[in-house]
Amino acid sequence: IFKQNEKEMNLYNFYIANTNYLINMFNLIEKEIINTIKNNLPFPAYELVLKSSHLFNIINARGILSITERQFFVLRIRKYAFKIAHLYLKNTVKK
């Protein structure tokens, strides 16, 4: 059922995707993650972290990142996931 979908997504992710666009999108989403955390909204922030992780996976699949750059992306995602988890716990405990 999903054979054509898999074929097209693989083609896009490994050969077609505009990596400059994806990196820009990652950076924009990161800014929005910061905004949602500042506004005490862990659920939208979580959704945005998932999007950033997906973008990272596509960027990484293209093989354009050095080992240092790859680590930098991973650490950015982990940092926000950690902040969001703490924000969620803080909001849950105080209710």
KOLVO-575159 format. One record per atom (N, C-alpha, C, O, CB): residue number from 1; residue in three letters; atom name; x, y, z. Coordinates in pm, 1 decimal, padded with zeros to 6 digits. Glycine has a CB too. Example, Ala and Ser with C-alpha at 12.3 -4.5 7.8 and 13.67 -1.06 7.14 Angstrom:
<atoms>
    n  res  atom      east     north        up
    1  ALA     N   01319.0  -00569.0   00780.0
    1  ALA    CA   01230.0  -00450.0   00780.0
    1  ALA     C   01320.0  -00330.0   00780.0
    1  ALA     O   01423.6  -00331.9   00846.5
    1  ALA    CB   01130.8  -00447.3   00904.6
    2  SER     N   01285.0  -00225.0   00708.0
    2  SER    CA   01367.0  -00106.0   00714.0
    2  SER     C   01290.0   00003.0   00787.0
    2  SER     O   01340.9   00113.8   00803.9
    2  SER    CB   01408.4  -00059.8   00572.5
</atoms>
This chain:
<atoms>
    n  res  atom      east     north        up
    1  ILE     N   00083.1  -00119.3   00000.0
    1  ILE    CA   00000.0   00000.0   00000.0
    1  ILE     C   00087.4   00125.5   00000.0
    1  ILE     O   00056.8   00221.7  -00070.4
    1  ILE    CB  -00094.5  -00000.1   00121.6
    2  PHE     N   00194.2   00125.7   00076.8
    2  PHE    CA   00274.9   00245.9   00092.1
    2  PHE     C   00403.9   00243.4   00010.0
    2  PHE     O   00493.1   00325.3   00032.2
    2  PHE    CB   00308.2   00265.4   00236.8
    3  LYS     N   00414.0   00151.7  -00082.9
    3  LYS    CA   00537.8   00138.0  -00159.4
    3  LYS     C   00573.5   00266.5  -00233.8
    3  LYS     O   00688.5   00310.1  -00229.6
    3  LYS    CB   00525.7   00022.9  -00258.1
    4  GLN     N   00477.7   00326.8  -00301.1
    4  GLN    CA   00504.5   00449.6  -00376.5
    4  GLN     C   00540.5   00564.0  -00281.9
    4  GLN     O   00629.4   00643.9  -00311.1
    4  GLN    CB   00382.2   00488.1  -00462.6
    5  ASN     N   00471.6   00571.0  -00169.6
    5  ASN    CA   00502.5   00673.1  -00069.8
    5  ASN     C   00646.7   00658.3  -00020.8
    5  ASN     O   00720.4   00756.6  -00013.2
    5  ASN    CB   00404.4   00664.2   00048.8
    6  GLU     N   00686.2   00536.1   00012.1
    6  GLU    CA   00822.3   00509.6   00058.5
    6  GLU     C   00924.5   00548.3  -00048.0
    6  GLU     O   01027.3   00609.1  -00018.0
    6  GLU    CB   00838.4   00361.4   00096.0
    7  LYS     N   00895.4   00513.2  -00169.9
    7  LYS    CA   00986.5   00542.0  -00279.8
    7  LYS     C   01005.6   00693.1  -00296.1
    7  LYS     O   01118.5   00741.0  -00306.6
    7  LYS    CB   00933.9   00480.4  -00410.5
    8  GLU     N   00896.3   00766.5  -00298.0
    8  GLU    CA   00904.1   00911.4  -00317.0
    8  GLU     C   00967.3   00981.9  -00198.3
    8  GLU     O   01046.3   01074.6  -00216.3
    8  GLU    CB   00766.5   00968.0  -00341.8
    9  MET     N   00933.6   00939.1  -00076.8
    9  MET    CA   00991.8   01001.6   00041.5
    9  MET     C   01142.0   00975.0   00049.5
    9  MET     O   01218.4   01064.0   00086.9
    9  MET    CB   00922.4   00950.8   00168.1
   10  ASN     N   01184.8   00854.9   00015.4
   10  ASN    CA   01327.8   00824.9   00012.6
   10  ASN     C   01399.2   00910.0  -00091.3
   10  ASN     O   01506.4   00964.0  -00064.4
   10  ASN    CB   01351.0   00676.4  -00016.2
   11  LEU     N   01341.4   00922.0  -00207.5
   11  LEU    CA   01399.1   01005.4  -00312.5
   11  LEU     C   01412.0   01149.9  -00264.2
   11  LEU     O   01516.4   01212.9  -00280.9
   11  LEU    CB   01312.9   00998.7  -00440.7
   12  TYR     N   01305.4   01201.1  -00204.5
   12  TYR    CA   01307.4   01338.1  -00152.7
   12  TYR     C   01411.5   01354.2  -00042.6
   12  TYR     O   01496.1   01443.4  -00049.3
   12  TYR    CB   01169.3   01377.2  -00099.9
   13  ASN     N   01405.4   01268.7   00057.9
   13  ASN    CA   01492.8   01283.4   00175.1
   13  ASN     C   01640.6   01268.7   00140.8
   13  ASN     O   01723.4   01340.4   00197.0
   13  ASN    CB   01455.3   01181.4   00280.4
   14  PHE     N   01676.0   01178.1   00050.5
   14  PHE    CA   01816.1   01150.4   00023.3
   14  PHE     C   01874.9   01227.2  -00094.6
   14  PHE     O   01996.9   01238.7  -00105.8
   14  PHE    CB   01832.7   01006.2  -00000.7
   15  TYR     N   01788.4   01280.9  -00184.2
   15  TYR    CA   01842.8   01343.8  -00305.2
   15  TYR     C   01783.8   01480.7  -00339.5
   15  TYR     O   01854.3   01565.0  -00395.1
   15  TYR    CB   01821.6   01253.0  -00420.3
   16  ILE     N   01660.3   01504.2  -00309.0
   16  ILE    CA   01590.9   01621.4  -00361.0
   16  ILE     C   01581.7   01736.6  -00261.2
   16  ILE     O   01592.6   01852.8  -00300.1
   16  ILE    CB   01453.4   01582.6  -00404.3
   17  ALA     N   01562.0   01706.3  -00135.5
   17  ALA    CA   01535.2   01808.0  -00033.0
   17  ALA     C   01639.2   01919.4  -00036.2
   17  ALA     O   01759.5   01893.8  -00042.1
   17  ALA    CB   01532.3   01744.0   00105.9
   18  ASN     N   01591.3   02042.6  -00032.2
   18  ASN    CA   01677.0   02160.4  -00030.4
   18  ASN     C   01729.6   02178.0   00112.1
   18  ASN     O   01656.4   02221.2   00201.1
   18  ASN    CB   01599.6   02288.4  -00079.1
   19  THR     N   01854.7   02144.8   00132.7
   19  THR    CA   01909.6   02144.2   00268.3
   19  THR     C   01919.2   02284.2   00328.7
   19  THR     O   01904.3   02300.1   00449.9
   19  THR    CB   02046.3   02079.9   00267.8
   20  ASN     N   01943.7   02384.6   00246.8
   20  ASN    CA   01945.8   02521.8   00300.8
   20  ASN     C   01809.0   02559.3   00355.6
   20  ASN     O   01798.3   02618.7   00462.9
   20  ASN    CB   01989.1   02623.1   00192.0
   21  TYR     N   01705.3   02524.7   00282.1
   21  TYR    CA   01568.1   02550.2   00326.8
   21  TYR     C   01540.2   02475.8   00457.3
   21  TYR     O   01482.8   02533.0   00550.0
   21  TYR    CB   01466.5   02507.8   00218.1
   22  LEU     N   01580.1   02349.4   00465.3
   22  LEU    CA   01554.1   02269.2   00584.7
   22  LEU     C   01627.6   02324.3   00706.8
   22  LEU     O   01573.2   02325.2   00817.2
   22  LEU    CB   01595.1   02124.2   00560.5
   23  ILE     N   01750.1   02369.7   00687.1
   23  ILE    CA   01824.4   02428.8   00798.0
   23  ILE     C   01758.6   02559.0   00843.0
   23  ILE     O   01749.1   02585.9   00962.7
   23  ILE    CB   01970.7   02454.0   00757.8
   24  ASN     N   01713.8   02638.5   00748.4
   24  ASN    CA   01641.2   02761.6   00783.8
   24  ASN     C   01513.2   02730.3   00859.9
   24  ASN     O   01479.8   02798.0   00957.2
   24  ASN    CB   01608.0   02842.7   00657.7
   25  MET     N   01441.8   02627.5   00815.5
   25  MET    CA   01319.3   02586.6   00885.0
   25  MET     C   01350.9   02540.4   01026.7
   25  MET     O   01278.7   02573.5   01120.7
   25  MET    CB   01247.7   02474.4   00807.3
   26  PHE     N   01457.7   02464.6   01041.8
   26  PHE    CA   01500.0   02418.8   01174.0
   26  PHE     C   01523.9   02538.9   01264.6
   26  PHE     O   01477.2   02541.1   01378.5
   26  PHE    CB   01627.8   02331.9   01164.1
   27  ASN     N   01595.5   02637.6   01215.1
   27  ASN    CA   01625.2   02756.9   01294.7
   27  ASN     C   01499.4   02835.5   01330.4
   27  ASN     O   01487.9   02887.4   01441.4
   27  ASN    CB   01721.8   02846.7   01219.6
   28  LEU     N   01405.2   02844.6   01236.9
   28  LEU    CA   01278.2   02913.0   01265.2
   28  LEU     C   01198.1   02838.2   01371.5
   28  LEU     O   01142.0   02899.1   01462.6
   28  LEU    CB   01194.6   02927.0   01136.5
   29  ILE     N   01193.5   02708.1   01359.4
   29  ILE    CA   01121.1   02628.0   01457.8
   29  ILE     C   01187.8   02639.4   01594.3
   29  ILE     O   01119.5   02643.1   01696.6
   29  ILE    CB   01114.2   02480.5   01413.7
   30  GLU     N   01318.6   02644.9   01596.3
   30  GLU    CA   01389.4   02662.2   01723.6
   30  GLU     C   01347.3   02793.1   01791.1
   30  GLU     O   01325.8   02796.0   01912.3
   30  GLU    CB   01542.8   02660.5   01701.2
   31  LYS     N   01335.5   02899.9   01714.6
   31  LYS    CA   01290.4   03028.3   01770.3
   31  LYS     C   01149.1   03016.3   01826.8
   31  LYS     O   01117.7   03075.1   01930.3
   31  LYS    CB   01295.1   03138.7   01662.5
   32  GLU     N   01065.4   02941.0   01759.0
   32  GLU    CA   00927.9   02923.8   01807.0
   32  GLU     C   00923.2   02834.9   01930.5
   32  GLU     O   00837.6   02854.3   02016.8
   32  GLU    CB   00839.9   02864.6   01696.8
   33  ILE     N   01012.8   02738.9   01940.5
   33  ILE    CA   01022.7   02657.3   02062.3
   33  ILE     C   01055.0   02747.8   02180.4
   33  ILE     O   00992.4   02737.5   02285.8
   33  ILE    CB   01131.1   02545.9   02047.0
   34  ILE     N   01152.0   02835.8   02163.0
   34  ILE    CA   01189.0   02929.8   02268.0
   34  ILE     C   01069.0   03015.6   02307.1
   34  ILE     O   01044.9   03039.1   02425.4
   34  ILE    CB   01306.1   03018.7   02222.3
   35  ASN     N   00994.6   03061.7   02208.2
   35  ASN    CA   00875.4   03143.3   02233.4
   35  ASN     C   00770.7   03066.9   02313.7
   35  ASN     O   00713.1   03121.7   02407.7
   35  ASN    CB   00815.0   03190.5   02101.3
   36  THR     N   00745.7   02942.4   02278.3
   36  THR    CA   00643.8   02864.6   02350.2
   36  THR     C   00688.2   02832.3   02492.6
   36  THR     O   00606.1   02829.1   02584.2
   36  THR    CB   00612.8   02734.8   02274.8
   37  ILE     N   00816.7   02808.5   02511.1
   37  ILE    CA   00867.8   02782.8   02646.3
   37  ILE     C   00854.5   02908.8   02731.2
   37  ILE     O   00811.3   02901.7   02846.3
   37  ILE    CB   01016.1   02735.8   02641.8
   38  LYS     N   00891.0   03023.7   02675.5
   38  LYS    CA   00879.3   03151.2   02747.9
   38  LYS     C   00734.9   03179.9   02787.8
   38  LYS     O   00708.9   03243.0   02890.2
   38  LYS    CB   00933.3   03266.2   02662.3
   39  ASN     N   00641.7   03132.9   02705.6
   39  ASN    CA   00499.6   03155.4   02732.7
   39  ASN     C   00434.8   03040.1   02808.3
   39  ASN     O   00312.4   03030.2   02816.1
   39  ASN    CB   00425.7   03178.2   02603.4
   40  ASN     N   00519.2   02952.7   02863.9
   40  ASN    CA   00471.1   02845.4   02951.6
   40  ASN     C   00373.6   02749.9   02881.1
   40  ASN     O   00269.1   02714.7   02935.8
   40  ASN    CB   00403.6   02905.7   03073.8
   41  LEU     N   00409.2   02709.3   02760.1
   41  LEU    CA   00323.5   02620.9   02680.3
   41  LEU     C   00401.0   02494.7   02640.6
   41  LEU     O   00455.0   02487.2   02530.2
   41  LEU    CB   00271.0   02694.8   02553.6
   42  PRO     N   00406.3   02396.3   02730.1
   42  PRO    CA   00487.6   02278.4   02700.2
   42  PRO     C   00435.1   02191.8   02585.4
   42  PRO     O   00515.2   02131.3   02514.1
   42  PRO    CB   00498.3   02194.7   02822.4
   43  PHE     N   00305.3   02184.0   02565.5
   43  PHE    CA   00253.8   02096.0   02459.8
   43  PHE     C   00286.1   02148.2   02319.8
   43  PHE     O   00334.3   02071.0   02236.9
   43  PHE    CB   00103.0   02079.8   02474.5
   44  PRO     N   00261.6   02276.7   02290.0
   44  PRO    CA   00305.6   02326.2   02158.2
   44  PRO     C   00457.5   02317.5   02141.5
   44  PRO     O   00506.8   02288.4   02032.5
   44  PRO    CB   00260.0   02471.5   02138.4
   45  ALA     N   00530.9   02342.8   02249.4
   45  ALA    CA   00676.9   02333.0   02242.7
   45  ALA     C   00719.4   02190.9   02208.5
   45  ALA     O   00811.0   02170.2   02129.0
   45  ALA    CB   00740.4   02376.9   02376.0
   46  TYR     N   00652.9   02093.4   02268.7
   46  TYR    CA   00682.5   01952.4   02241.9
   46  TYR     C   00658.6   01918.3   02094.7
   46  TYR     O   00740.6   01851.2   02032.2
   46  TYR    CB   00596.8   01861.6   02331.8
   47  GLU     N   00547.1   01964.3   02040.2
   47  GLU    CA   00517.1   01938.9   01899.0
   47  GLU     C   00624.6   01999.3   01809.6
   47  GLU     O   00663.7   01939.5   01709.3
   47  GLU    CB   00379.0   01996.1   01861.8
   48  LEU     N   00671.5   02116.6   01846.0
   48  LEU    CA   00775.0   02182.1   01767.2
   48  LEU     C   00908.7   02108.5   01777.6
   48  LEU     O   00983.3   02101.5   01679.9
   48  LEU    CB   00791.3   02326.7   01812.4
   49  VAL     N   00939.0   02054.0   01894.7
   49  VAL    CA   01061.8   01975.5   01909.1
   49  VAL     C   01054.6   01851.1   01820.2
   49  VAL     O   01154.9   01812.3   01760.3
   49  VAL    CB   01084.4   01935.1   02057.6
   50  LEU     N   00938.5   01789.2   01811.4
   50  LEU    CA   00924.5   01674.1   01721.7
   50  LEU     C   00950.3   01714.3   01576.7
   50  LEU     O   01015.5   01641.3   01502.1
   50  LEU    CB   00784.4   01612.4   01735.3
   51  LYS     N   00898.3   01831.4   01537.1
   51  LYS    CA   00921.6   01880.1   01400.7
   51  LYS     C   01069.8   01907.2   01377.6
   51  LYS     O   01124.0   01873.7   01272.2
   51  LYS    CB   00839.9   02007.7   01374.3
   52  SER     N   01134.9   01968.0   01476.3
   52  SER    CA   01277.3   01996.7   01460.2
   52  SER     C   01357.6   01866.9   01449.5
   52  SER     O   01453.8   01859.7   01373.0
   52  SER    CB   01328.6   02081.8   01578.0
   53  SER     N   01319.2   01766.6   01524.4
   53  SER    CA   01386.8   01637.5   01518.3
   53  SER     C   01369.9   01573.4   01380.9
   53  SER     O   01464.2   01516.1   01326.3
   53  SER    CB   01333.3   01544.1   01627.1
   54  HIS     N   01250.5   01583.5   01326.2
   54  HIS    CA   01224.5   01528.8   01193.1
   54  HIS     C   01309.8   01601.2   01088.2
   54  HIS     O   01369.1   01537.7   01000.9
   54  HIS    CB   01074.1   01540.6   01158.0
   55  LEU     N   01315.3   01734.0   01097.5
   55  LEU    CA   01397.4   01809.8   01003.6
   55  LEU     C   01544.1   01771.0   01015.8
   55  LEU     O   01613.8   01755.0   00915.5
   55  LEU    CB   01380.5   01960.0   01027.2
   56  PHE     N   01589.9   01756.3   01139.0
   56  PHE    CA   01728.2   01713.4   01159.2
   56  PHE     C   01753.8   01579.9   01091.4
   56  PHE     O   01857.1   01562.2   01026.9
   56  PHE    CB   01760.2   01703.5   01308.6
   57  ASN     N   01662.4   01486.7   01104.7
   57  ASN    CA   01680.4   01354.4   01043.7
   57  ASN     C   01694.1   01363.5   00892.3
   57  ASN     O   01774.4   01291.8   00832.7
   57  ASN    CB   01563.3   01263.2   01079.3
   58  ILE     N   01616.4   01451.2   00830.2
   58  ILE    CA   01626.4   01467.6   00684.5
   58  ILE     C   01759.9   01533.1   00649.3
   58  ILE     O   01828.3   01489.4   00556.8
   58  ILE    CB   01507.8   01552.8   00629.7
   59  ILE     N   01796.7   01637.8   00723.1
   59  ILE    CA   01924.5   01705.6   00698.8
   59  ILE     C   02039.8   01606.3   00715.7
   59  ILE     O   02131.9   01602.2   00634.2
   59  ILE    CB   01942.1   01826.7   00795.3
   60  ASN     N   02033.6   01528.4   00820.1
   60  ASN    CA   02138.7   01431.4   00847.8
   60  ASN     C   02144.5   01323.2   00739.6
   60  ASN     O   02252.8   01277.5   00702.9
   60  ASN    CB   02116.8   01367.6   00985.0
   61  ALA     N   02029.6   01283.0   00689.4
   61  ALA    CA   02025.4   01180.5   00584.6
   61  ALA     C   02095.8   01227.5   00457.7
   61  ALA     O   02146.5   01146.0   00380.6
   61  ALA    CB   01880.5   01143.0   00552.8
   62  ARG     N   02098.9   01356.9   00436.6
   62  ARG    CA   02165.3   01411.1   00317.4
   62  ARG     C   02316.6   01407.9   00329.7
   62  ARG     O   02387.5   01425.5   00230.6
   62  ARG    CB   02119.5   01553.6   00292.1
   63  GLY     N   02366.8   01385.5   00451.0
   63  GLY    CA   02510.3   01373.5   00470.9
   63  GLY     C   02588.1   01503.2   00458.0
   63  GLY     O   02707.4   01501.0   00427.6
   63  GLY    CB   02563.9   01276.9   00375.3
   64  ILE     N   02522.7   01615.5   00480.6
   64  ILE    CA   02590.9   01744.6   00464.3
   64  ILE     C   02651.8   01796.6   00593.8
   64  ILE     O   02725.8   01894.9   00592.1
   64  ILE    CB   02494.4   01847.1   00410.2
   65  LEU     N   02621.8   01732.4   00705.3
   65  LEU    CA   02669.8   01780.9   00834.5
   65  LEU     C   02800.9   01713.3   00872.4
   65  LEU     O   02819.2   01593.1   00853.5
   65  LEU    CB   02564.5   01756.9   00943.5
   66  SER     N   02891.3   01794.0   00926.4
   66  SER    CA   03012.6   01735.5   00983.1
   66  SER     C   02975.6   01670.2   01116.1
   66  SER     O   02863.7   01686.9   01164.7
   66  SER    CB   03125.2   01843.8   01002.2
   67  ILE     N   03067.3   01597.7   01173.5
   67  ILE    CA   03041.2   01533.6   01303.0
   67  ILE     C   03010.4   01638.6   01408.8
   67  ILE     O   02921.5   01619.3   01491.8
   67  ILE    CB   03161.7   01447.6   01346.9
   68  THR     N   03082.8   01748.5   01406.2
   68  THR    CA   03061.7   01856.5   01503.3
   68  THR     C   02925.2   01922.0   01483.8
   68  THR     O   02853.8   01946.9   01580.9
   68  THR    CB   03172.7   01962.1   01491.1
   69  GLU     N   02888.7   01950.1   01358.0
   69  GLU    CA   02758.3   02011.1   01329.7
   69  GLU     C   02645.3   01917.9   01371.2
   69  GLU     O   02546.1   01961.5   01429.7
   69  GLU    CB   02745.9   02045.9   01180.2
   70  ARG     N   02660.8   01791.2   01341.0
   70  ARG    CA   02558.7   01692.2   01378.4
   70  ARG     C   02538.6   01692.4   01529.2
   70  ARG     O   02425.2   01694.3   01576.9
   70  ARG    CB   02598.6   01550.7   01329.9
   71  GLN     N   02647.1   01690.5   01603.4
   71  GLN    CA   02638.6   01691.6   01749.4
   71  GLN     C   02571.0   01819.7   01798.6
   71  GLN     O   02492.3   01816.0   01893.1
   71  GLN    CB   02778.9   01678.0   01811.8
   72  PHE     N   02601.3   01932.6   01735.0
   72  PHE    CA   02541.3   02059.9   01772.7
   72  PHE     C   02388.9   02056.6   01755.1
   72  PHE     O   02315.6   02104.5   01841.6
   72  PHE    CB   02602.0   02173.6   01689.4
   73  PHE     N   02341.6   02000.4   01643.9
   73  PHE    CA   02197.7   01988.0   01621.2
   73  PHE     C   02133.2   01899.7   01727.7
   73  PHE     O   02029.5   01934.7   01784.0
   73  PHE    CB   02170.2   01930.8   01481.4
   74  VAL     N   02195.0   01785.9   01754.6
   74  VAL    CA   02140.3   01692.4   01854.0
   74  VAL     C   02133.0   01757.9   01991.3
   74  VAL     O   02033.0   01744.2   02061.7
   74  VAL    CB   02225.9   01564.4   01861.0
   75  LEU     N   02237.7   01828.2   02028.9
   75  LEU    CA   02239.2   01894.2   02159.9
   75  LEU     C   02133.4   02002.7   02169.9
   75  LEU     O   02074.7   02022.1   02276.4
   75  LEU    CB   02376.3   01953.9   02187.3
   76  ARG     N   02108.5   02072.9   02061.8
   76  ARG    CA   02003.1   02175.5   02062.1
   76  ARG     C   01866.3   02110.4   02086.6
   76  ARG     O   01787.6   02158.7   02168.0
   76  ARG    CB   02002.4   02254.1   01927.4
   77  ILE     N   01839.5   02002.6   02016.7
   77  ILE    CA   01711.1   01933.6   02032.3
   77  ILE     C   01697.8   01880.3   02174.5
   77  ILE     O   01593.0   01896.4   02237.1
   77  ILE    CB   01697.7   01817.9   01929.7
   78  ARG     N   01801.7   01817.9   02225.5
   78  ARG    CA   01798.7   01762.1   02361.6
   78  ARG     C   01778.2   01870.6   02466.5
   78  ARG     O   01705.2   01850.6   02563.6
   78  ARG    CB   01928.2   01686.0   02390.9
   79  LYS     N   01842.4   01985.2   02447.1
   79  LYS    CA   01830.0   02095.8   02542.2
   79  LYS     C   01683.5   02138.9   02555.0
   79  LYS     O   01633.4   02158.8   02665.6
   79  LYS    CB   01917.7   02215.6   02497.9
   80  TYR     N   01616.0   02152.9   02441.4
   80  TYR    CA   01476.3   02196.0   02446.2
   80  TYR     C   01384.5   02086.6   02497.3
   80  TYR     O   01288.5   02115.4   02568.7
   80  TYR    CB   01430.7   02240.7   02309.1
   81  ALA     N   01411.6   01962.9   02462.6
   81  ALA    CA   01330.8   01852.6   02515.7
   81  ALA     C   01339.9   01849.7   02668.2
   81  ALA     O   01239.6   01828.9   02736.5
   81  ALA    CB   01377.1   01716.8   02456.1
   82  PHE     N   01459.2   01870.4   02720.7
   82  PHE    CA   01481.8   01874.7   02865.7
   82  PHE     C   01403.8   01990.0   02929.4
   82  PHE     O   01337.6   01971.4   03031.5
   82  PHE    CB   01632.6   01889.3   02896.5
   83  LYS     N   01411.7   02108.5   02869.1
   83  LYS    CA   01339.9   02225.3   02921.8
   83  LYS     C   01188.7   02202.6   02919.4
   83  LYS     O   01117.8   02239.8   03013.0
   83  LYS    CB   01375.6   02351.3   02840.5
   84  ILE     N   01141.3   02142.3   02813.2
   84  ILE    CA   00997.5   02117.6   02799.3
   84  ILE     C   00950.7   02017.0   02903.6
   84  ILE     O   00844.1   02034.0   02962.7
   84  ILE    CB   00964.3   02066.9   02657.4
   85  ALA     N   01028.8   01913.4   02926.3
   85  ALA    CA   00993.0   01814.2   03028.2
   85  ALA     C   00983.8   01879.5   03165.7
   85  ALA     O   00891.0   01852.1   03241.8
   85  ALA    CB   01095.9   01699.3   03030.8
   86  HIS     N   01078.9   01964.9   03196.9
   86  HIS    CA   01075.4   02035.1   03325.7
   86  HIS     C   00957.6   02131.3   03334.4
   86  HIS     O   00895.0   02144.1   03439.7
   86  HIS    CB   01205.6   02111.2   03347.9
   87  LEU     N   00927.7   02198.5   03224.3
   87  LEU    CA   00813.4   02289.3   03221.7
   87  LEU     C   00683.5   02211.6   03242.6
   87  LEU     O   00595.4   02255.5   03316.5
   87  LEU    CB   00808.8   02366.9   03088.5
   88  TYR     N   00672.5   02097.5   03177.9
   88  TYR    CA   00553.7   02013.4   03195.1
   88  TYR     C   00537.6   01970.4   03339.3
   88  TYR     O   00428.5   01979.4   03395.7
   88  TYR    CB   00561.4   01890.6   03104.9
   89  LEU     N   00646.7   01923.3   03399.4
   89  LEU    CA   00641.3   01880.5   03540.0
   89  LEU     C   00606.4   01995.7   03632.4
   89  LEU     O   00528.0   01979.3   03725.9
   89  LEU    CB   00774.7   01819.6   03582.2
   90  LYS     N   00664.3   02111.9   03606.6
   90  LYS    CA   00634.8   02229.3   03688.1
   90  LYS     C   00485.4   02264.9   03678.8
   90  LYS     O   00422.1   02295.5   03779.9
   90  LYS    CB   00722.1   02349.3   03643.2
   91  ASN     N   00431.0   02260.6   03559.7
   91  ASN    CA   00289.6   02292.6   03541.7
   91  ASN     C   00198.9   02186.8   03601.3
   91  ASN     O   00091.1   02219.4   03650.8
   91  ASN    CB   00258.3   02309.3   03395.0
   92  THR     N   00240.0   02061.1   03597.8
   92  THR    CA   00159.7   01952.5   03651.0
   92  THR     C   00157.8   01952.9   03803.1
   92  THR     O   00053.6   01930.7   03864.6
   92  THR    CB   00211.6   01820.0   03600.4
   93  VAL     N   00271.3   01977.9   03862.4
   93  VAL    CA   00284.3   01974.7   04010.0
   93  VAL     C   00208.5   02088.9   04074.6
   93  VAL     O   00149.0   02070.3   04180.8
   93  VAL    CB   00432.2   01981.1   04051.6
   94  LYS     N   00208.7   02206.1   04014.2
   94  LYS    CA   00145.0   02322.1   04076.6
   94  LYS     C  -00006.9   02320.6   04065.7
   94  LYS     O  -00072.4   02403.1   04129.3
   94  LYS    CB   00197.8   02448.1   04014.8
   95  LYS     N  -00064.8   02231.1   03988.5
   95  LYS    CA  -00211.4   02227.8   03972.5
   95  LYS     C  -00276.7   02145.1   04078.4
   95  LYS     O  -00399.1   02131.8   04079.6
   95  LYS    CB  -00249.6   02173.9   03836.7
</atoms>
